[in-house]
Amino acid sequence: MLSDKFHEVLENEGIVTIVTWGNEEPHIVNEWNSYLVVTEDERILIPAGIMHTTEKNIKVNNKIKMALGSKNVKGYDNYQGTGFVIEGTARFISSGAEFNMMKKKFEFLSRVLEITVTSAKQML
Amino acid sequence: MLSDKFHEVLENEGIVTIVTWGNEEPHIVNEWNSYLVVTEDERILIPAGIMHTTEKNIKVNNKIKMALGSKNVKGYDNYQGTGFVIEGTARFISSGAEFNMMKKKFEFLSRVLEITVTSAKQML
């Protein structure tokens, strides 16, 4: 589901926007492209330092949307730049092998935000 | 309200994520940093090519949230990278002097998304 083009975007630094929504208006948090780790079964793992509102939203509604892109990666029709909108379900993990692997990479994290992707749409 | 740091981010290319929400779940569209034009009174003008769902949402609820950033711009405490979450109200404009100015810059636009900023928070 996650194309080579998606992986190419991750290799170019940029800002990732993550959107969650519970009973209130949508909440935004940001990460860097280089902080996203894709597992072999194509879940996306993201280091979470604070993200309290995101976690609160996820408890009410585990749907998540995320956007990222890079002007350095070619999109459709040779357009200079591409971007993806990812949809999925999310949970926070705070122990286990994947948590430990992520903690080694990103010492600042307190939990890992795990996204199970349901849709990964290349927009450009 | 829009700091020098915000303007510095606009000078570095990156992906902008715009979030609107009407009666359904939040909707995401993206733009490039370089496509944002700040007016003298600090409204943000954005070329809109399609953005049908965004326009539909704005008719129900004119609130908007937007995130952008750059790893090339220093944040707080000398951190390498910064980002902003902007909140405001939005409308689409399809005629007038500002529309014409934007149309000259961005031939592909059919309308201009105008954001009146209520909050511009530097996150990093």
gemmi code that builds the backbone of each chain (N, CA, C; Angstrom):
import gemmi

chains = {
    "A": [
        ("MET", (0.829, -1.215, 0.000), (0.000, 0.000, 0.000), (0.868, 1.273, 0.000)),
        ("LEU", (2.055, 1.164, 0.606), (2.973, 2.324, 0.654), (3.990, 2.183, -0.479)),
        ("SER", (3.872, 3.020, -1.460), (4.644, 2.899, -2.701), (6.099, 3.300, -2.523)),
        ("ASP", (6.899, 2.977, -3.544), (8.286, 3.441, -3.567), (8.330, 4.966, -3.483)),
        ("LYS", (7.366, 5.600, -4.127), (7.294, 7.069, -4.114), (7.105, 7.592, -2.679)),
        ("PHE", (6.270, 6.901, -1.916), (6.082, 7.275, -0.514), (7.412, 7.173, 0.245)),
        ("HIS", (8.110, 6.074, 0.030), (9.400, 5.897, 0.711), (10.409, 6.966, 0.262)),
        ("GLU", (10.327, 7.351, -0.993), (11.222, 8.400, -1.500), (10.939, 9.723, -0.775)),
        ("VAL", (9.668, 10.004, -0.519), (9.320, 11.214, 0.236), (9.953, 11.164, 1.631)),
        ("LEU", (9.891, 10.011, 2.269), (10.456, 9.898, 3.625), (11.956, 10.184, 3.651)),
        ("GLU", (12.616, 9.939, 2.517), (14.068, 10.189, 2.459), (14.396, 11.665, 2.260)),
        ("ASN", (13.377, 12.471, 2.012), (13.573, 13.913, 1.878), (12.935, 14.602, 3.085)),
        ("GLU", (13.679, 15.454, 3.755), (13.144, 16.031, 4.985), (11.995, 16.979, 4.699)),
        ("GLY", (11.047, 16.992, 5.600), (9.889, 17.864, 5.466), (9.001, 17.704, 6.679)),
        ("ILE", (7.969, 18.508, 6.729), (7.081, 18.487, 7.886), (5.875, 17.584, 7.590)),
        ("VAL", (5.538, 16.779, 8.581), (4.385, 15.878, 8.510), (3.300, 16.458, 9.405)),
        ("THR", (2.070, 16.466, 8.910), (0.961, 16.942, 9.736), (0.015, 15.780, 10.031)),
        ("ILE", (-0.270, 15.606, 11.311), (-1.116, 14.502, 11.785), (-2.385, 15.110, 12.381)),
        ("VAL", (-3.535, 14.618, 11.935), (-4.817, 15.184, 12.365), (-5.642, 14.104, 13.064)),
        ("THR", (-6.131, 14.431, 14.265), (-7.061, 13.549, 14.980), (-8.259, 14.381, 15.424)),
        ("TRP", (-9.369, 13.701, 15.664), (-10.573, 14.413, 16.077), (-11.413, 13.490, 16.949)),
        ("GLY", (-11.739, 13.990, 18.139), (-12.612, 13.236, 19.039), (-13.959, 13.912, 19.053)),
        ("ASN", (-14.345, 14.420, 20.209), (-15.635, 15.111, 20.305), (-15.522, 16.597, 19.980)),
        ("GLU", (-14.288, 17.087, 19.907), (-14.105, 18.517, 19.649), (-13.516, 18.736, 18.255)),
        ("GLU", (-13.053, 19.931, 18.008), (-12.547, 20.196, 16.665), (-11.234, 19.441, 16.412)),
        ("PRO", (-10.871, 19.242, 15.152), (-9.665, 18.482, 14.847), (-8.421, 19.108, 15.473)),
        ("HIS", (-7.496, 18.249, 15.832), (-6.251, 18.682, 16.466), (-5.083, 18.295, 15.555)),
        ("ILE", (-4.123, 19.203, 15.484), (-2.949, 19.003, 14.620), (-1.697, 18.815, 15.465)),
        ("VAL", (-0.890, 17.818, 15.115), (0.490, 17.768, 15.602), (1.405, 17.534, 14.403)),
        ("ASN", (2.663, 17.878, 14.582), (3.621, 17.751, 13.481), (4.806, 16.873, 13.844)),
        ("GLU", (5.352, 16.269, 12.820), (6.578, 15.492, 12.925), (7.434, 15.808, 11.713)),
        ("TRP", (8.618, 15.229, 11.648), (9.465, 15.338, 10.453), (9.391, 14.038, 9.650)),
        ("ASN", (9.486, 14.140, 8.354), (9.477, 12.944, 7.493), (10.452, 11.877, 8.013)),
        ("SER", (11.631, 12.333, 8.423), (12.688, 11.396, 8.826), (12.374, 10.659, 10.130)),
        ("TYR", (11.303, 11.063, 10.830), (10.939, 10.404, 12.086), (9.977, 9.235, 11.855)),
        ("LEU", (9.487, 9.069, 10.644), (8.522, 7.996, 10.385), (9.259, 6.697, 10.073)),
        ("VAL", (8.882, 5.644, 10.768), (9.469, 4.328, 10.537), (8.366, 3.410, 10.016)),
        ("VAL", (8.623, 2.780, 8.877), (7.630, 1.873, 8.280), (8.030, 0.440, 8.608)),
        ("THR", (7.102, -0.305, 9.192), (7.387, -1.705, 9.540), (7.254, -2.579, 8.288)),
        ("GLU", (7.687, -3.830, 8.400), (7.606, -4.728, 7.239), (6.169, -4.928, 6.774)),
        ("ASP", (5.234, -4.924, 7.718), (3.820, -5.082, 7.338), (3.140, -3.726, 7.120)),
        ("GLU", (3.964, -2.699, 6.912), (3.486, -1.369, 6.478), (2.637, -0.616, 7.482)),
        ("ARG", (2.839, -0.896, 8.771), (2.353, 0.070, 9.748), (3.384, 1.205, 9.812)),
        ("ILE", (2.939, 2.386, 10.255), (3.860, 3.516, 10.397), (4.027, 3.805, 11.882)),
        ("LEU", (5.274, 3.842, 12.333), (5.585, 4.123, 13.737), (6.169, 5.523, 13.843)),
        ("ILE", (5.673, 6.268, 14.815), (6.066, 7.674, 14.961), (6.389, 7.938, 16.429)),
        ("PRO", (7.542, 8.539, 16.707), (7.875, 8.849, 18.096), (6.944, 9.925, 18.646)),
        ("ALA", (6.418, 9.690, 19.833), (5.529, 10.664, 20.471), (6.184, 11.164, 21.742)),
        ("GLY", (6.468, 12.459, 21.767), (7.037, 13.067, 22.965), (5.924, 13.468, 23.913)),
        ("ILE", (5.034, 14.326, 23.435), (3.941, 14.825, 24.283), (2.635, 14.263, 23.715)),
        ("MET", (2.053, 14.933, 22.750), (0.858, 14.437, 22.032), (-0.305, 14.061, 22.954)),
        ("HIS", (-0.528, 14.832, 24.011), (-1.614, 14.495, 24.939), (-2.999, 14.631, 24.300)),
        ("THR", (-3.201, 15.692, 23.535), (-4.519, 15.883, 22.914), (-4.762, 14.819, 21.845)),
        ("THR", (-3.713, 14.501, 21.096), (-3.831, 13.425, 20.096), (-4.238, 12.126, 20.783)),
        ("GLU", (-3.597, 11.806, 21.897), (-3.905, 10.568, 22.612), (-5.347, 10.578, 23.134)),
        ("LYS", (-5.766, 11.732, 23.639), (-7.138, 11.866, 24.137), (-8.139, 11.648, 22.990)),
        ("ASN", (-7.846, 12.231, 21.841), (-8.729, 12.053, 20.679), (-8.808, 10.589, 20.241)),
        ("ILE", (-7.652, 9.942, 20.210), (-7.563, 8.543, 19.758), (-8.413, 7.621, 20.642)),
        ("LYS", (-8.504, 7.990, 21.926), (-9.336, 7.181, 22.838), (-10.825, 7.297, 22.496)),
        ("VAL", (-11.212, 8.442, 21.956), (-12.614, 8.675, 21.573), (-12.874, 8.129, 20.163)),
        ("ASN", (-11.894, 8.315, 19.289), (-12.040, 7.977, 17.868), (-10.648, 7.650, 17.344)),
        ("ASN", (-10.425, 6.405, 16.979), (-9.046, 6.022, 16.611), (-8.682, 6.307, 15.146)),
        ("LYS", (-9.547, 7.025, 14.437), (-9.194, 7.403, 13.063), (-8.139, 8.510, 13.055)),
        ("ILE", (-7.295, 8.466, 12.047), (-6.240, 9.469, 11.934), (-6.028, 9.804, 10.460)),
        ("LYS", (-5.663, 11.056, 10.199), (-5.258, 11.449, 8.850), (-3.895, 12.125, 8.947)),
        ("MET", (-3.121, 11.977, 7.894), (-1.751, 12.496, 7.936), (-1.370, 12.953, 6.541)),
        ("ALA", (-0.671, 14.072, 6.452), (-0.205, 14.552, 5.149), (1.284, 14.827, 5.202)),
        ("LEU", (1.961, 14.488, 4.119), (3.395, 14.755, 4.002), (3.768, 14.827, 2.528)),
        ("GLY", (4.906, 15.397, 2.247), (5.309, 15.501, 0.855), (6.684, 16.104, 0.735)),
        ("SER", (7.128, 16.240, -0.502), (8.411, 16.875, -0.750), (8.420, 17.488, -2.143)),
        ("LYS", (8.961, 18.670, -2.212), (9.128, 19.333, -3.515), (10.285, 18.699, -4.293)),
        ("ASN", (11.088, 17.878, -3.612), (12.247, 17.262, -4.275), (11.917, 15.966, -5.007)),
        ("VAL", (10.706, 15.444, -4.790), (10.338, 14.161, -5.384), (9.316, 14.405, -6.492)),
        ("LYS", (9.560, 13.794, -7.649), (8.655, 13.984, -8.794), (7.291, 13.345, -8.550)),
        ("GLY", (6.237, 14.068, -8.906), (4.885, 13.542, -8.809), (4.413, 12.994, -10.152)),
        ("TYR", (3.112, 12.948, -10.341), (2.550, 12.484, -11.611), (2.935, 13.451, -12.740)),
        ("ASP", (3.001, 12.926, -13.959), (3.226, 13.756, -15.150), (4.462, 14.632, -15.032)),
        ("ASN", (5.476, 14.078, -14.367), (6.744, 14.790, -14.253), (6.665, 16.099, -13.449)),
        ("TYR", (5.575, 16.291, -12.700), (5.440, 17.482, -11.843), (6.522, 17.467, -10.758)),
        ("GLN", (7.135, 18.614, -10.517), (8.198, 18.677, -9.515), (7.598, 18.829, -8.117)),
        ("GLY", (7.473, 17.716, -7.420), (6.907, 17.717, -6.079), (5.792, 16.698, -5.987)),
        ("THR", (5.703, 16.069, -4.834), (4.583, 15.163, -4.623), (4.191, 15.158, -3.157)),
        ("GLY", (3.000, 14.650, -2.894), (2.519, 14.597, -1.519), (1.535, 13.458, -1.363)),
        ("PHE", (1.393, 13.022, -0.125), (0.487, 11.919, 0.193), (-0.459, 12.320, 1.306)),
        ("VAL", (-1.695, 11.845, 1.209), (-2.600, 11.883, 2.353), (-2.838, 10.440, 2.784)),
        ("ILE", (-2.498, 10.175, 4.030), (-2.611, 8.841, 4.616), (-3.832, 8.819, 5.528)),
        ("GLU", (-4.625, 7.770, 5.445), (-5.684, 7.571, 6.421), (-5.462, 6.231, 7.106)),
        ("GLY", (-5.879, 6.161, 8.352), (-5.685, 4.912, 9.070), (-6.291, 4.953, 10.447)),
        ("THR", (-5.926, 3.937, 11.223), (-6.321, 3.909, 12.632), (-5.052, 3.954, 13.461)),
        ("ALA", (-5.199, 4.505, 14.651), (-4.010, 4.768, 15.456), (-4.145, 4.183, 16.852)),
        ("ARG", (-3.000, 3.860, 17.437), (-2.966, 3.570, 18.873), (-1.597, 3.985, 19.392)),
        ("PHE", (-1.523, 4.194, 20.693), (-0.247, 4.521, 21.331), (0.305, 3.259, 21.976)),
        ("ILE", (1.596, 2.994, 21.761), (2.206, 1.845, 22.422), (3.351, 2.323, 23.311)),
        ("SER", (3.464, 1.689, 24.460), (4.451, 2.178, 25.437), (5.317, 1.061, 25.991)),
        ("SER", (5.303, -0.084, 25.324), (6.212, -1.162, 25.725), (6.319, -2.152, 24.572)),
        ("GLY", (7.253, -3.081, 24.709), (7.403, -4.124, 23.694), (8.568, -3.863, 22.755)),
        ("ALA", (8.793, -4.798, 21.864), (9.975, -4.779, 20.991), (9.989, -3.542, 20.086)),
        ("GLU", (8.842, -3.198, 19.528), (8.827, -2.045, 18.620), (9.017, -0.740, 19.396)),
        ("PHE", (8.426, -0.678, 20.585), (8.674, 0.486, 21.440), (10.170, 0.620, 21.720)),
        ("ASN", (10.812, -0.484, 22.082), (12.243, -0.439, 22.420), (13.098, -0.045, 21.221)),
        ("MET", (12.754, -0.573, 20.056), (13.481, -0.225, 18.830), (13.362, 1.285, 18.562)),
        ("MET", (12.151, 1.816, 18.725), (11.926, 3.243, 18.479), (12.631, 4.102, 19.533)),
        ("LYS", (12.604, 3.662, 20.772), (13.233, 4.416, 21.873), (14.741, 4.547, 21.642)),
        ("LYS", (15.336, 3.519, 21.034), (16.772, 3.592, 20.719), (17.058, 4.669, 19.673)),
        ("LYS", (16.159, 4.769, 18.697), (16.330, 5.763, 17.632), (16.004, 7.173, 18.103)),
        ("PHE", (14.954, 7.279, 18.935), (14.431, 8.594, 19.307), (14.323, 8.642, 20.832)),
        ("GLU", (15.410, 9.040, 21.477), (15.487, 8.967, 22.946), (14.413, 9.783, 23.631)),
        ("PHE", (13.944, 10.827, 22.960), (12.990, 11.747, 23.578), (11.578, 11.171, 23.685)),
        ("LEU", (11.286, 10.074, 23.033), (9.885, 9.625, 22.986), (9.415, 9.061, 24.324)),
        ("SER", (8.134, 9.239, 24.604), (7.546, 8.603, 25.782), (6.603, 7.468, 25.364)),
        ("ARG", (6.040, 7.589, 24.165), (5.219, 6.518, 23.588), (5.475, 6.495, 22.083)),
        ("VAL", (4.957, 5.465, 21.453), (5.027, 5.392, 19.998), (3.606, 5.469, 19.457)),
        ("LEU", (3.407, 6.339, 18.487), (2.133, 6.416, 17.780), (2.210, 5.448, 16.605)),
        ("GLU", (1.352, 4.444, 16.629), (1.337, 3.426, 15.566), (0.117, 3.660, 14.665)),
        ("ILE", (0.367, 3.788, 13.381), (-0.720, 3.971, 12.424), (-0.850, 2.728, 11.539)),
        ("THR", (-2.035, 2.141, 11.552), (-2.365, 1.063, 10.622), (-3.054, 1.726, 9.434)),
        ("VAL", (-2.380, 1.675, 8.295), (-2.812, 2.452, 7.129), (-4.015, 1.786, 6.457)),
        ("THR", (-5.043, 2.572, 6.195), (-6.174, 2.049, 5.413), (-6.183, 2.633, 3.998)),
        ("SER", (-5.526, 3.771, 3.816), (-5.486, 4.421, 2.509), (-4.258, 5.317, 2.435)),
        ("ALA", (-3.563, 5.264, 1.310), (-2.374, 6.118, 1.114), (-2.464, 6.685, -0.288)),
        ("LYS", (-2.947, 7.887, -0.380), (-3.261, 8.463, -1.681), (-2.196, 9.470, -2.115)),
        ("GLN", (-1.579, 9.215, -3.247), (-0.639, 10.188, -3.815), (-1.455, 11.287, -4.479)),
        ("MET", (-1.244, 12.523, -4.048), (-2.129, 13.623, -4.436), (-1.639, 14.385, -5.662)),
        ("LEU", (-0.372, 14.258, -5.976), (0.211, 15.071, -7.053), (1.097, 14.193, -7.937)),
    ],
    "B": [
        ("MET", (1.049, 39.614, 14.038), (0.744, 38.249, 14.486), (1.636, 37.214, 13.776)),
        ("LEU", (2.008, 37.525, 12.531), (2.871, 36.614, 11.763), (4.313, 37.089, 11.882)),
        ("SER", (5.100, 36.334, 12.598), (6.461, 36.743, 12.970), (7.431, 36.672, 11.794)),
        ("ASP", (8.615, 37.269, 12.014), (9.691, 37.135, 11.030), (10.007, 35.664, 10.795)),
        ("LYS", (9.934, 34.884, 11.857), (10.210, 33.444, 11.760), (9.212, 32.765, 10.812)),
        ("PHE", (7.962, 33.169, 10.901), (6.943, 32.628, 9.984), (7.305, 32.956, 8.536)),
        ("HIS", (7.675, 34.202, 8.311), (8.058, 34.608, 6.951), (9.298, 33.851, 6.470)),
        ("GLU", (10.207, 33.573, 7.397), (11.412, 32.805, 7.049), (11.017, 31.393, 6.593)),
        ("VAL", (10.034, 30.802, 7.260), (9.542, 29.480, 6.842), (9.004, 29.540, 5.414)),
        ("LEU", (8.262, 30.597, 5.112), (7.690, 30.710, 3.750), (8.759, 30.774, 2.671)),
        ("GLU", (9.936, 31.262, 3.043), (11.032, 31.368, 2.066), (11.731, 30.028, 1.833)),
        ("ASN", (11.398, 29.041, 2.656), (11.952, 27.696, 2.477), (10.835, 26.778, 1.982)),
        ("GLU", (11.086, 26.052, 0.908), (9.999, 25.254, 0.340), (9.620, 24.095, 1.262)),
        ("GLY", (8.350, 23.784, 1.267), (7.849, 22.683, 2.079), (6.372, 22.527, 1.844)),
        ("ILE", (5.803, 21.504, 2.453), (4.396, 21.212, 2.236), (3.561, 21.837, 3.351)),
        ("VAL", (2.462, 22.442, 2.949), (1.516, 23.062, 3.879), (0.281, 22.164, 3.944)),
        ("THR", (-0.215, 21.922, 5.127), (-1.443, 21.125, 5.262), (-2.561, 22.007, 5.807)),
        ("ILE", (-3.683, 21.997, 5.107), (-4.837, 22.824, 5.452), (-5.982, 21.899, 5.843)),
        ("VAL", (-6.584, 22.150, 7.003), (-7.631, 21.268, 7.531), (-8.920, 22.061, 7.709)),
        ("THR", (-10.011, 21.517, 7.150), (-11.343, 22.097, 7.361), (-12.284, 20.978, 7.782)),
        ("TRP", (-13.353, 21.359, 8.449), (-14.314, 20.358, 8.901), (-15.709, 20.985, 8.958)),
        ("GLY", (-16.641, 20.318, 8.278), (-18.036, 20.758, 8.308), (-18.814, 19.783, 9.152)),
        ("ASN", (-19.768, 19.110, 8.538), (-20.566, 18.128, 9.276), (-19.925, 16.745, 9.288)),
        ("GLU", (-18.919, 16.557, 8.455), (-18.289, 15.240, 8.379), (-16.879, 15.294, 8.957)),
        ("GLU", (-16.096, 14.261, 8.702), (-14.761, 14.251, 9.291), (-13.862, 15.306, 8.640)),
        ("PRO", (-12.787, 15.684, 9.323), (-11.919, 16.734, 8.783), (-11.355, 16.351, 7.416)),
        ("HIS", (-11.163, 17.356, 6.599), (-10.641, 17.169, 5.241), (-9.306, 17.894, 5.128)),
        ("ILE", (-8.382, 17.243, 4.437), (-7.034, 17.776, 4.258), (-6.796, 18.168, 2.809)),
        ("VAL", (-6.224, 19.350, 2.599), (-5.617, 19.673, 1.301), (-4.221, 20.224, 1.549)),
        ("ASN", (-3.398, 20.158, 0.521), (-2.016, 20.615, 0.666), (-1.658, 21.700, -0.325)),
        ("GLU", (-0.706, 22.496, 0.068), (-0.116, 23.531, -0.779), (1.382, 23.544, -0.513)),
        ("TRP", (2.103, 24.369, -1.230), (3.533, 24.567, -0.970), (3.737, 25.884, -0.228)),
        ("ASN", (4.730, 25.923, 0.626), (5.050, 27.165, 1.363), (5.111, 28.369, 0.423)),
        ("SER", (5.733, 28.162, -0.733), (5.968, 29.275, -1.659), (4.685, 29.794, -2.307)),
        ("TYR", (3.561, 29.094, -2.105), (2.291, 29.530, -2.698), (1.523, 30.459, -1.769)),
        ("LEU", (1.982, 30.628, -0.540), (1.257, 31.467, 0.413), (1.673, 32.928, 0.243)),
        ("VAL", (0.693, 33.788, 0.112), (0.953, 35.224, -0.013), (0.345, 35.909, 1.211)),
        ("VAL", (1.165, 36.685, 1.918), (0.690, 37.386, 3.108), (0.403, 38.831, 2.733)),
        ("THR", (-0.802, 39.295, 3.030), (-1.168, 40.684, 2.718), (-0.595, 41.621, 3.783)),
        ("GLU", (-0.658, 42.925, 3.515), (-0.110, 43.889, 4.490), (-0.816, 43.799, 5.833)),
        ("ASP", (-2.120, 43.491, 5.806), (-2.862, 43.348, 7.065), (-2.872, 41.891, 7.566)),
        ("GLU", (-1.927, 41.108, 7.060), (-1.645, 39.761, 7.562), (-2.748, 38.733, 7.353)),
        ("ARG", (-3.572, 38.928, 6.335), (-4.353, 37.792, 5.871), (-3.440, 36.932, 4.992)),
        ("ILE", (-3.778, 35.646, 4.882), (-2.989, 34.743, 4.040), (-3.837, 34.356, 2.831)),
        ("LEU", (-3.281, 34.561, 1.648), (-3.972, 34.228, 0.396), (-3.322, 32.989, -0.213)),
        ("ILE", (-4.154, 32.061, -0.633), (-3.678, 30.772, -1.136), (-4.406, 30.454, -2.435)),
        ("PRO", (-3.650, 30.113, -3.501), (-4.317, 29.768, -4.752), (-5.091, 28.460, -4.612)),
        ("ALA", (-6.336, 28.445, -5.073), (-7.166, 27.242, -5.015), (-7.482, 26.793, -6.424)),
        ("GLY", (-7.004, 25.595, -6.770), (-7.307, 25.033, -8.079), (-8.642, 24.302, -8.015)),
        ("ILE", (-8.711, 23.299, -7.150), (-9.930, 22.492, -7.038), (-10.568, 22.789, -5.673)),
        ("MET", (-10.151, 22.087, -4.645), (-10.586, 22.377, -3.251), (-12.109, 22.398, -3.080)),
        ("HIS", (-12.804, 21.496, -3.756), (-14.269, 21.492, -3.638), (-14.750, 21.111, -2.239)),
        ("THR", (-14.126, 20.102, -1.653), (-14.552, 19.666, -0.309), (-14.225, 20.750, 0.720)),
        ("THR", (-13.063, 21.367, 0.564), (-12.696, 22.473, 1.459), (-13.745, 23.579, 1.368)),
        ("GLU", (-14.144, 23.925, 0.158), (-15.135, 24.994, -0.025), (-16.484, 24.604, 0.594)),
        ("LYS", (-16.858, 23.342, 0.413), (-18.112, 22.840, 0.999), (-18.053, 22.936, 2.525)),
        ("ASN", (-16.933, 22.548, 3.098), (-16.780, 22.629, 4.563), (-16.865, 24.065, 5.059)),
        ("ILE", (-16.194, 24.968, 4.349), (-16.146, 26.385, 4.740), (-17.546, 26.996, 4.773)),
        ("LYS", (-18.403, 26.505, 3.883), (-19.790, 27.003, 3.882), (-20.548, 26.585, 5.142)),
        ("VAL", (-20.180, 25.436, 5.686), (-20.831, 24.932, 6.907), (-20.170, 25.539, 8.151)),
        ("ASN", (-18.842, 25.647, 8.087), (-18.044, 26.080, 9.235), (-16.800, 26.765, 8.689)),
        ("ASN", (-16.674, 28.054, 8.909), (-15.569, 28.775, 8.259), (-14.239, 28.723, 9.030)),
        ("LYS", (-14.179, 27.891, 10.065), (-12.899, 27.736, 10.774), (-11.918, 26.914, 9.947)),
        ("ILE", (-10.640, 27.233, 10.098), (-9.607, 26.520, 9.356), (-8.375, 26.374, 10.233)),
        ("LYS", (-7.649, 25.278, 10.061), (-6.350, 25.108, 10.710), (-5.336, 24.756, 9.636)),
        ("MET", (-4.109, 25.176, 9.866), (-3.086, 24.980, 8.846), (-1.748, 24.766, 9.536)),
        ("ALA", (-0.945, 23.842, 9.013), (0.388, 23.605, 9.582), (1.428, 23.672, 8.485)),
        ("LEU", (2.569, 24.267, 8.846), (3.691, 24.341, 7.911), (4.975, 24.504, 8.704)),
        ("GLY", (6.093, 24.229, 8.067), (7.356, 24.346, 8.777), (8.514, 24.085, 7.855)),
        ("SER", (9.708, 24.174, 8.420), (10.912, 23.883, 7.653), (12.011, 23.427, 8.586)),
        ("LYS", (12.704, 22.401, 8.160), (13.872, 21.924, 8.915), (15.049, 22.886, 8.728)),
        ("ASN", (14.954, 23.798, 7.774), (16.059, 24.732, 7.497), (16.042, 25.974, 8.375)),
        ("VAL", (14.940, 26.168, 9.109), (14.804, 27.392, 9.906), (14.927, 27.023, 11.382)),
        ("LYS", (15.740, 27.777, 12.106), (15.961, 27.485, 13.536), (14.714, 27.773, 14.362)),
        ("GLY", (14.402, 26.858, 15.264), (13.293, 27.055, 16.185), (13.765, 27.610, 17.520)),
        ("TYR", (12.997, 27.374, 18.561), (13.374, 27.805, 19.906), (14.639, 27.065, 20.353)),
        ("ASP", (15.396, 27.700, 21.233), (16.561, 27.060, 21.861), (17.535, 26.482, 20.840)),
        ("ASN", (17.650, 27.192, 19.718), (18.610, 26.782, 18.692), (18.296, 25.432, 18.041)),
        ("TYR", (17.073, 24.915, 18.243), (16.662, 23.652, 17.606), (16.647, 23.817, 16.082)),
        ("GLN", (17.161, 22.817, 15.379), (17.210, 22.914, 13.919), (15.872, 22.498, 13.309)),
        ("GLY", (15.059, 23.483, 13.014), (13.740, 23.222, 12.442), (12.686, 23.947, 13.236)),
        ("THR", (11.677, 24.412, 12.537), (10.557, 25.023, 13.242), (9.270, 24.804, 12.451)),
        ("GLY", (8.162, 24.998, 13.143), (6.870, 24.816, 12.492), (5.823, 25.678, 13.163)),
        ("PHE", (4.771, 25.944, 12.421), (3.679, 26.777, 12.918), (2.344, 26.065, 12.740)),
        ("VAL", (1.459, 26.251, 13.708), (0.051, 25.900, 13.497), (-0.733, 27.214, 13.486)),
        ("ILE", (-1.429, 27.432, 12.378), (-2.212, 28.644, 12.166), (-3.685, 28.302, 12.353)),
        ("GLU", (-4.409, 29.140, 13.055), (-5.859, 29.000, 13.110), (-6.489, 30.279, 12.581)),
        ("GLY", (-7.644, 30.146, 11.976), (-8.291, 31.337, 11.446), (-9.652, 31.019, 10.867)),
        ("THR", (-10.166, 32.017, 10.166), (-11.416, 31.820, 9.439), (-11.117, 31.990, 7.950)),
        ("ALA", (-11.915, 31.316, 7.153), (-11.596, 31.263, 5.724), (-12.790, 31.661, 4.877)),
        ("ARG", (-12.475, 32.173, 3.701), (-13.505, 32.312, 2.667), (-12.831, 32.183, 1.300)),
        ("PHE", (-13.630, 31.887, 0.304), (-13.122, 31.802, -1.059), (-13.473, 33.095, -1.789)),
        ("ILE", (-12.516, 33.651, -2.503), (-12.807, 34.842, -3.298), (-12.526, 34.552, -4.769)),
        ("SER", (-13.383, 35.098, -5.614), (-13.277, 34.757, -7.041), (-13.333, 35.991, -7.939)),
        ("SER", (-13.140, 37.159, -7.337), (-13.039, 38.374, -8.151), (-12.389, 39.461, -7.307)),
        ("GLY", (-12.053, 40.576, -7.974), (-11.497, 41.705, -7.239), (-9.988, 41.802, -7.397)),
        ("ALA", (-9.423, 42.850, -6.819), (-8.005, 43.180, -7.008), (-7.088, 42.063, -6.480)),
        ("GLU", (-7.403, 41.519, -5.323), (-6.530, 40.476, -4.770), (-6.633, 39.187, -5.581)),
        ("PHE", (-7.841, 38.883, -6.033), (-8.002, 37.723, -6.927), (-7.140, 37.912, -8.175)),
        ("ASN", (-7.196, 39.095, -8.768), (-6.440, 39.357, -10.000), (-4.932, 39.280, -9.766)),
        ("MET", (-4.489, 39.825, -8.652), (-3.061, 39.770, -8.303), (-2.614, 38.309, -8.171)),
        ("MET", (-3.441, 37.502, -7.501), (-3.091, 36.089, -7.301), (-3.133, 35.325, -8.629)),
        ("LYS", (-4.112, 35.615, -9.450), (-4.258, 34.931, -10.745), (-3.041, 35.173, -11.639)),
        ("LYS", (-2.454, 36.364, -11.511), (-1.240, 36.651, -12.274), (-0.075, 35.769, -11.828)),
        ("LYS", (0.015, 35.557, -10.509), (1.097, 34.731, -9.956), (0.867, 33.243, -10.207)),
        ("PHE", (-0.395, 32.823, -10.088), (-0.721, 31.388, -10.129), (-1.836, 31.182, -11.155)),
        ("GLU", (-1.428, 30.977, -12.395), (-2.409, 30.926, -13.490), (-3.445, 29.829, -13.308)),
        ("PHE", (-3.064, 28.752, -12.613), (-3.943, 27.588, -12.481), (-5.115, 27.815, -11.532)),
        ("LEU", (-5.114, 28.894, -10.762), (-6.146, 29.021, -9.718), (-7.518, 29.336, -10.309)),
        ("SER", (-8.553, 28.837, -9.644), (-9.929, 29.200, -10.021), (-10.540, 30.121, -8.966)),
        ("ARG", (-10.082, 29.998, -7.731), (-10.478, 30.901, -6.645), (-9.265, 31.131, -5.756)),
        ("VAL", (-9.415, 32.062, -4.837), (-8.375, 32.286, -3.832), (-8.966, 31.946, -2.466)),
        ("LEU", (-8.240, 31.135, -1.721), (-8.614, 30.842, -0.341), (-7.970, 31.914, 0.539)),
        ("GLU", (-8.799, 32.677, 1.218), (-8.307, 33.759, 2.077), (-8.463, 33.341, 3.542)),
        ("ILE", (-7.375, 33.397, 4.280), (-7.416, 33.053, 5.705), (-7.187, 34.312, 6.541)),
        ("THR", (-8.144, 34.612, 7.401), (-7.973, 35.666, 8.394), (-7.474, 34.979, 9.661)),
        ("VAL", (-6.233, 35.281, 10.026), (-5.549, 34.542, 11.085), (-6.060, 34.979, 12.458)),
        ("THR", (-6.400, 34.011, 13.289), (-6.761, 34.330, 14.686), (-5.659, 33.899, 15.649)),
        ("SER", (-4.824, 32.968, 15.209), (-3.743, 32.470, 16.058), (-2.644, 31.888, 15.178)),
        ("ALA", (-1.394, 32.196, 15.522), (-0.251, 31.666, 14.770), (0.786, 31.230, 15.788)),
        ("LYS", (0.794, 29.957, 16.062), (1.614, 29.449, 17.163), (2.863, 28.750, 16.637)),
        ("GLN", (4.020, 29.252, 17.051), (5.272, 28.571, 16.720), (5.418, 27.388, 17.647)),
        ("MET", (5.555, 26.188, 17.090), (5.472, 24.953, 17.883), (6.822, 24.441, 18.350)),
        ("LEU", (7.885, 24.898, 17.712), (9.219, 24.353, 18.009), (10.221, 25.486, 18.107)),
    ],
}
model = gemmi.Model(1)
for chain_id, residues in chains.items():
    chain = gemmi.Chain(chain_id)
    for i, (resn, *xyz) in enumerate(residues, 1):
        res = gemmi.Residue()
        res.name, res.seqid = resn, gemmi.SeqId(i, " ")
        for name, pos in zip(("N", "CA", "C"), xyz):
            atom = gemmi.Atom()
            atom.name, atom.element = name, gemmi.Element(name[0])
            atom.pos, atom.b_iso = gemmi.Position(*pos), 0.0
            res.add_atom(atom)
        chain.add_residue(res)
    model.add_chain(chain)
structure = gemmi.Structure()
structure.add_model(model)
structure.setup_entities()
